[in-house]
Structure formats: C-alpha cells, structure tokens
Amino acid sequence: QVQLQESGPGLVKPSQTLSLTCTVSGGSISSGGYYWSWIRQHPGKGLEWIGYIYYSGSTYYNPSLKSRVTISVDTSKNQFSLKLSSVTAADTAVYYCASGASAFYDYWGQGTLVTVSS
Amino acid sequence: DIQMTQSPSTLSASVGDRVTITCRASQSISSWLAWYQQKPGKAPKLLIYKASSLESGVPSRFSGSGSGTEFTLTISSLQPDDFATYYCQQYNSYGAFGQGTKVEIK
C-alpha cells in the first residue's frame, strides 16, 4: 500500500519560491507506470491540478501555472518535489501530493497548508 | 484546455434518496473520467475511474456512467456517510477537476 507524506515550510514570503517534498513509502517511485502529482486546494474552494511527473521523467503542468512550476523526482530518497516560483497570496492553499497508475489518483497525502504572507 | 463543469453546485437530499451529479467536459474525453469524494479537512478519496469502474472497497451504491462529454455519478440510496463534496476529474489531457458538488442534509 503506497503512502504519501508532504513536507515543507508552512509560510512563504511573497515573490519567493514555494518548495514542497512528497515522501513515498510502501512502493518505489522508480518502479514504473505511476504518475506522481501535485494538486492544490484554495481555502474553501475546489481542487486545482498543478502537474505531474511520469516515472519516465516526463512532466506535464497546468498551462495556467506552467511558467512557475517545476516537478522533479529524487529516486535515491524515494521522493518527488514541487517548486512554485514568484508566489503571491493567491498561491495560499492546501497542497496535496497524489499518485496513480493512470492519471487519476488512488493515493493521496494528507495535505499541507502553505500560506503566502510577509 | 479542457474545462469541466459540474451541476448542481449544491444538492440537498435525505438519507435513502437517489442522488445524481452531472459532469460535462468542454470537449470529448472518451471515458477518461474519475470521481472523488472529499470530506472537510481530508484528502479526496477515489470512487470511480474510467467513467464507470468502481474503485476497490467503494460501496456498490456508487455508480458512474457516460462517455464523450457528459457523465453522471449516481448514489442509489444516500447514506449518512455520503454527505460530502464530490469532484469529477478528466485525465484525457492534463488533469482538470470540476468545481465540486456539495451534498448536504435536507
């Protein structure tokens, strides 16, 4: 059973880069066939797909965030990461990491709230 | 970009009711659609994938149908544990979610 856990700063200053890590347990991130994804949820709002990295290393990002987003994998640590640059208050949200054998998600982290504020 | 539109935004129902939620895609997504249930403060839970395939462990009162641009999630007999927000997600191109449907107690 794959388990995911997000980690990273809960407070980021405007214009800085938001960095989060998702640690995978119960399975290998390099085993193949999985999509490793980031999704966020603004307070009281719906889900927003940020992007994913496929096990092959290919990345796909939400076009509305593409210029600011980087998703990468560290197979030695069984982790994948999200970097979102030039953040503003509009990036305040709960950030989830998620994965699945297709591009839908049967495994989710618990979510981590990131607040953008000076 | 493919846009996903759910209706209604809020649905008031009673235990035992049959409930139907609709999700429409702005262009054809074949059957590449998933449904999730989310409760306050929790991560979403996968219910249905490939439009009509029930995820393991999900009660059979949940069912999905549709293809192309129009899809439905049906709960055949609403149970107390089903009061939650439901989201559709297309995975034909990227992974856009619908805006959600909150199922509340009538």
Interface residues (C-beta under 8 A of the other chain):
Chain A: S37 I39 G46 L47 E48 W49 G51 Y52 Y60 N62 P63 Y96 A98 G100 S102 A103 F104 Y105 D106 W108 G109 Q110 G111
Chain B: D1 W32 A34 Y36 Q38 K42 A43 P44 K45 L46 Y49 E55 Y87 Q89 Y91 Y94 G95 A96 F97 G98 Q99 G100
